[in-house]
């Protein structure tokens, strides 16, 4: 790889808006990779900016770094990913996003249904929690967190 295709950690940080410490962390997790100069300075291939940008997008979408790491195992680390690589990754995350969308829609229906009955109490609500059966499972918003 040509030297002009390699970026310092500061240059990558400036280009992506990601703190140097976060870049080091991503590297520890195996999400990105650098090489070292003779002076032991990190150098990143320019195409790592795409991987980092994808990490940022995933975080915005609520996709965990563990999920990012799992999906990134299918992407080449030694070369710029091609369109086939990106489409495969995109299809995988599309399914996750659809599942999250359905969870949110279900939560919205439950919330609307509970507020719609007028009682505003999970204890007294015979529609969602007859006989306070949820109370036997513990405290807190059990129906809300049960699908996570």
Rosetta blueprint (number, residue, H / E / L):
1 X L
2 X L
3 X H
4 X H
5 X H
6 X E
7 X E
8 X E
9 X H
10 X H
11 X H
12 X H
13 X H
14 X H
15 X H
16 X H
17 X L
18 X L
19 X L
20 X H
21 X H
22 X H
23 X H
24 X H
25 X H
26 X H
27 X H
28 X H
29 X L
30 X L
31 X L
32 X L
33 X L
34 X L
35 X E
36 X E
37 X L
38 X L
39 X L
40 X L
41 X L
42 X E
43 X E
44 X E
45 X E
46 X L
47 X L
48 X H
49 X H
50 X H
51 X H
52 X H
53 X H
54 X H
55 X H
56 X H
57 X H
58 X H
59 X H
60 X H
61 X L
62 X L
63 X L
64 X L
65 X H
66 X H
67 X H
68 X H
69 X H
70 X H
71 X H
72 X H
73 X L
74 X L
75 X L
76 X L
77 X L
78 X L
79 X L
80 X L
81 X L
82 X L
83 X H
84 X H
85 X H
86 X H
87 X H
88 X H
89 X H
90 X H
91 X H
92 X H
93 X H
94 X H
95 X H
96 X H
97 X H
98 X H
99 X H
100 X H
101 X H
102 X H
103 X H
104 X H
105 X H
106 X H
107 X H
108 X H
109 X H
110 X H
111 X H
112 X H
113 X H
114 X H
115 X H
116 X H
117 X H
118 X L
119 X L
120 X L
121 X L
122 X L
123 X L
124 X L
125 X L
126 X L
127 X L
128 X L
129 X L
130 X H
131 X H
132 X H
133 X H
134 X H
135 X H
136 X H
137 X H
138 X L
139 X L
140 X L
141 X L
142 X H
143 X H
144 X H
145 X H
146 X L
147 X L
148 X L
